[in-house]
Amino acid sequence: MSKRILLPVLSALAVSACATTTPDSGGTTTLPGFDNTGDPCGAVAREYLIGQPVSEVDLESLARLVRPIHPGQPVTMDYRGERLNLDLDGDGVIVRLWCG
């Protein structure tokens, strides 16, 4: 087999070896460390916070990891499903909650 073909084939095999399928998941494939439930940090349950000033919210009681994000603030692009991100407007009011 050509070296040009061997590397992509081995890479695909390595990635597919990390994927798992569980019988109770309906055949869905998940990668280790990723939660496919859609709300691993509890953002949906905390939507009542939208419209509130972040200064009036006890951030430590929300989730294990909370990241308030101000407009224009640089943020890392690493995915952490358990992290609750709070998008804020210019006045520090929560406008969106999301996991990652």
C-alpha positions as CSV (number, residue, x, y, z in Angstrom):
1,M,0.0,0.0,0.0
2,S,1.3,3.4,-0.8
3,K,2.5,5.7,2.0
4,R,0.1,8.4,0.9
5,I,-2.9,6.1,1.4
6,L,-1.6,4.4,4.6
7,L,-1.5,7.4,6.8
8,P,-5.1,8.6,6.2
9,V,-6.4,5.0,6.6
10,L,-4.5,4.6,9.9
11,S,-5.8,8.0,11.1
12,A,-9.4,7.0,10.3
13,L,-9.0,3.8,12.1
14,A,-7.6,5.5,15.2
15,V,-10.4,8.0,15.3
16,S,-13.1,5.4,14.8
17,A,-11.6,3.3,17.7
18,C,-12.3,6.2,20.0
19,A,-16.0,6.2,19.1
20,T,-18.4,4.0,21.1
21,T,-21.9,2.8,20.5
22,T,-24.0,1.7,23.4
23,P,-27.1,-0.4,23.0
24,D,-29.3,1.9,25.1
25,S,-28.3,5.0,23.1
26,G,-30.2,4.0,20.0
27,G,-27.1,3.4,18.0
28,T,-25.8,7.0,18.4
29,T,-22.0,7.4,18.3
30,T,-20.3,9.5,21.0
31,L,-16.7,10.4,21.6
32,P,-15.2,10.1,25.0
33,G,-15.5,13.4,27.0
34,F,-18.5,14.8,25.1
35,D,-22.0,14.8,26.4
36,N,-24.7,14.5,23.7
37,T,-27.6,15.3,26.0
38,G,-27.7,18.8,24.6
39,D,-27.4,20.5,28.1
40,P,-24.5,19.1,30.0
41,C,-24.0,22.3,32.0
42,G,-27.6,23.1,32.8
43,A,-28.0,26.2,30.6
44,V,-31.6,25.4,29.7
45,A,-32.6,25.0,33.3
46,R,-31.1,28.4,34.1
47,E,-32.7,30.4,31.3
48,Y,-34.6,32.4,33.9
49,L,-31.3,34.4,34.4
50,I,-31.6,36.0,30.9
51,G,-32.2,39.7,31.4
52,Q,-30.7,39.8,34.9
53,P,-27.5,41.8,35.7
54,V,-24.6,39.4,36.2
55,S,-23.6,41.4,39.3
56,E,-26.8,40.2,41.0
57,V,-26.2,36.5,40.3
58,D,-24.3,34.2,42.6
59,L,-22.1,32.6,40.0
60,E,-20.6,30.0,42.3
61,S,-24.0,28.5,42.9
62,L,-24.8,28.1,39.2
63,A,-22.4,25.4,38.0
64,R,-18.9,24.0,38.7
65,L,-17.5,26.2,35.9
66,V,-19.0,29.5,34.9
67,R,-17.5,31.9,32.4
68,P,-19.1,35.4,32.0
69,I,-18.3,36.8,28.6
70,H,-18.4,40.5,28.0
71,P,-18.8,42.0,24.5
72,G,-15.5,41.9,22.6
73,Q,-13.8,39.8,25.2
74,P,-11.5,37.1,23.8
75,V,-12.3,33.6,24.9
76,T,-10.6,30.3,24.4
77,M,-12.2,27.9,21.9
78,D,-11.7,24.7,23.9
79,Y,-14.9,22.8,24.5
80,R,-15.8,22.0,28.1
81,G,-19.3,20.6,28.3
82,E,-19.7,21.2,32.0
83,R,-18.8,24.9,31.6
84,L,-21.7,27.4,31.7
85,N,-21.0,30.4,29.5
86,L,-22.9,33.7,30.1
87,D,-23.0,36.1,27.2
88,L,-23.4,39.6,28.5
89,D,-24.4,42.9,26.9
90,G,-22.5,46.2,27.4
91,D,-24.3,46.8,30.7
92,G,-23.5,43.4,32.1
93,V,-26.9,41.9,31.6
94,I,-27.1,38.2,30.7
95,V,-28.4,37.8,27.1
96,R,-27.6,34.1,26.5
97,L,-26.5,31.0,28.3
98,W,-24.7,28.1,26.6
99,C,-22.5,25.1,27.4
100,G,-18.9,24.8,26.2
